[in-house]
Amino acid sequence: MKKLVTGVLAVGLAVGLAFGTADAAKREKFGVDERSKSPKG
């Protein structure tokens, strides 16, 4: 049971890191979206 929990946590951490680095690479390639900085209205 302990190995199963450890494996699930490891997979979750790996997926989280993969998505985090992909998001950072996308920001570096395309830049920050200026629309998100402007005030609404």
C-alpha positions in Angstrom: 0.0 0.0 0.0 2.8 2.4 0.9 4.5 1.7 -2.5 1.3 2.5 -4.3 0.9 5.9 -2.6 4.5 6.7 -3.2 4.1 5.8 -6.9 1.0 7.9 -7.3 2.7 10.9 -5.7 5.8 10.5 -7.9 3.7 10.3 -11.1 1.7 13.4 -9.9 4.9 15.3 -9.3 6.3 14.4 -12.6 3.2 15.4 -14.5 3.0 18.7 -12.6 6.6 19.5 -13.4 6.1 18.6 -17.1 3.1 20.9 -17.4 5.0 23.7 -15.5 8.0 23.6 -17.8 5.7 23.4 -20.9 3.9 26.5 -19.7 7.1 28.3 -19.1 8.5 27.4 -22.6 5.2 28.6 -24.2 5.6 32.0 -22.4 9.2 32.3 -23.4 8.3 31.5 -27.1 5.2 33.7 -27.4 5.7 36.3 -24.6 3.3 37.3 -21.9 -0.3 38.0 -23.0 -0.7 41.8 -22.6 -4.5 41.4 -22.5 -4.3 39.8 -19.1 -2.6 42.8 -17.6 -5.1 45.4 -18.8 -7.9 46.4 -16.5 -11.3 45.0 -17.5 -14.0 47.5 -18.4 
